[in-house]
Amino acid sequence: MRLIAKIGPKQASASALQAVPGKVIKVSLDNEDGNLVYSVEIKTSTGVVDVKVDAGNGKVLSQDTWEDDIFLNINKALMRPVFLGSSDKGSKTGYCTQDSSCYVSIL
């Protein structure tokens, strides 16, 4: 898929950050309904925003906001925390469900 994308992850991140100020925590190249898009997750002061960026022209297509605390509280009964380590960039904690689906939060 990356060969089909006309922009790279750095360009997608830059476009997303122009729309939503914060810190990029994840970038992935996805196929959504036949369209190639970058999903750029940005940590803001109020939660995480998933920004969809067109992989062909770098245009921001949509923004989806959710708050870490709300997400984790809804799933708290089904999830167990897993400490993944720390570095100068912060601690990393993963949350895993019984079916081994895991979510990572950078604190």
Contacts in CASP RR format, 6 or more apart in sequence:
PFRMAT RR
TARGET T0000
AUTHOR 0000-0000-0000
METHOD contacts of the structure
MODEL  1
MRLIAKIGPKQASASALQAVPGKVIKVSLDNEDGNLVYSVEIKTSTGVVD
VKVDAGNGKVLSQDTWEDDIFLNINKALMRPVFLGSSDKGSKTGYCTQDS
SCYVSIL
1 29 0 8 1.000
1 31 0 8 1.000
1 36 0 8 1.000
2 8 0 8 1.000
2 29 0 8 1.000
4 36 0 8 1.000
4 55 0 8 1.000
5 29 0 8 1.000
5 36 0 8 1.000
5 38 0 8 1.000
5 55 0 8 1.000
5 56 0 8 1.000
6 55 0 8 1.000
6 56 0 8 1.000
6 57 0 8 1.000
7 15 0 8 1.000
7 38 0 8 1.000
7 53 0 8 1.000
7 55 0 8 1.000
7 56 0 8 1.000
7 57 0 8 1.000
7 58 0 8 1.000
8 38 0 8 1.000
8 55 0 8 1.000
9 27 0 8 1.000
9 29 0 8 1.000
9 38 0 8 1.000
11 58 0 8 1.000
12 27 0 8 1.000
12 38 0 8 1.000
12 40 0 8 1.000
12 53 0 8 1.000
12 55 0 8 1.000
12 58 0 8 1.000
13 24 0 8 1.000
13 27 0 8 1.000
13 38 0 8 1.000
13 40 0 8 1.000
15 40 0 8 1.000
15 53 0 8 1.000
15 58 0 8 1.000
15 59 0 8 1.000
15 60 0 8 1.000
16 24 0 8 1.000
16 38 0 8 1.000
16 40 0 8 1.000
16 42 0 8 1.000
16 51 0 8 1.000
16 53 0 8 1.000
16 60 0 8 1.000
17 24 0 8 1.000
17 42 0 8 1.000
18 60 0 8 1.000
19 51 0 8 1.000
19 60 0 8 1.000
19 63 0 8 1.000
20 42 0 8 1.000
20 44 0 8 1.000
20 49 0 8 1.000
20 51 0 8 1.000
20 63 0 8 1.000
21 42 0 8 1.000
21 44 0 8 1.000
22 42 0 8 1.000
22 43 0 8 1.000
22 44 0 8 1.000
23 42 0 8 1.000
23 43 0 8 1.000
24 40 0 8 1.000
24 41 0 8 1.000
24 42 0 8 1.000
24 43 0 8 1.000
25 41 0 8 1.000
25 42 0 8 1.000
25 43 0 8 1.000
25 48 0 8 1.000
25 106 0 8 1.000
26 39 0 8 1.000
26 40 0 8 1.000
26 41 0 8 1.000
27 38 0 8 1.000
27 39 0 8 1.000
27 40 0 8 1.000
27 41 0 8 1.000
28 38 0 8 1.000
28 39 0 8 1.000
29 36 0 8 1.000
29 37 0 8 1.000
29 38 0 8 1.000
29 39 0 8 1.000
29 55 0 8 1.000
30 36 0 8 1.000
30 37 0 8 1.000
30 38 0 8 1.000
30 39 0 8 1.000
31 37 0 8 1.000
32 52 0 8 1.000
35 54 0 8 1.000
36 54 0 8 1.000
36 55 0 8 1.000
36 56 0 8 1.000
37 52 0 8 1.000
37 53 0 8 1.000
37 54 0 8 1.000
37 55 0 8 1.000
37 61 0 8 1.000
38 52 0 8 1.000
38 53 0 8 1.000
38 55 0 8 1.000
39 50 0 8 1.000
39 51 0 8 1.000
39 52 0 8 1.000
40 50 0 8 1.000
40 51 0 8 1.000
40 52 0 8 1.000
40 53 0 8 1.000
41 48 0 8 1.000
41 49 0 8 1.000
41 50 0 8 1.000
41 51 0 8 1.000
42 48 0 8 1.000
42 49 0 8 1.000
42 50 0 8 1.000
42 51 0 8 1.000
43 106 0 8 1.000
46 65 0 8 1.000
46 67 0 8 1.000
47 65 0 8 1.000
47 66 0 8 1.000
47 67 0 8 1.000
47 68 0 8 1.000
48 65 0 8 1.000
48 66 0 8 1.000
48 67 0 8 1.000
48 68 0 8 1.000
49 63 0 8 1.000
49 64 0 8 1.000
49 65 0 8 1.000
50 63 0 8 1.000
50 64 0 8 1.000
50 65 0 8 1.000
50 66 0 8 1.000
51 60 0 8 1.000
51 62 0 8 1.000
51 63 0 8 1.000
51 64 0 8 1.000
52 60 0 8 1.000
52 61 0 8 1.000
52 62 0 8 1.000
52 63 0 8 1.000
52 64 0 8 1.000
53 59 0 8 1.000
53 60 0 8 1.000
53 61 0 8 1.000
54 60 0 8 1.000
54 61 0 8 1.000
68 105 0 8 1.000
71 103 0 8 1.000
72 79 0 8 1.000
72 95 0 8 1.000
72 105 0 8 1.000
75 95 0 8 1.000
75 97 0 8 1.000
78 97 0 8 1.000
78 98 0 8 1.000
79 95 0 8 1.000
79 96 0 8 1.000
79 97 0 8 1.000
79 103 0 8 1.000
80 95 0 8 1.000
80 96 0 8 1.000
81 93 0 8 1.000
81 94 0 8 1.000
81 95 0 8 1.000
82 93 0 8 1.000
82 94 0 8 1.000
82 95 0 8 1.000
82 96 0 8 1.000
82 102 0 8 1.000
83 91 0 8 1.000
83 92 0 8 1.000
83 93 0 8 1.000
83 94 0 8 1.000
84 92 0 8 1.000
84 93 0 8 1.000
84 94 0 8 1.000
84 104 0 8 1.000
85 91 0 8 1.000
85 92 0 8 1.000
86 92 0 8 1.000
89 106 0 8 1.000
90 106 0 8 1.000
90 107 0 8 1.000
91 106 0 8 1.000
91 107 0 8 1.000
92 104 0 8 1.000
92 105 0 8 1.000
92 106 0 8 1.000
92 107 0 8 1.000
93 104 0 8 1.000
93 105 0 8 1.000
93 107 0 8 1.000
94 102 0 8 1.000
94 103 0 8 1.000
94 104 0 8 1.000
94 105 0 8 1.000
95 102 0 8 1.000
95 103 0 8 1.000
95 104 0 8 1.000
95 105 0 8 1.000
96 102 0 8 1.000
96 103 0 8 1.000
END
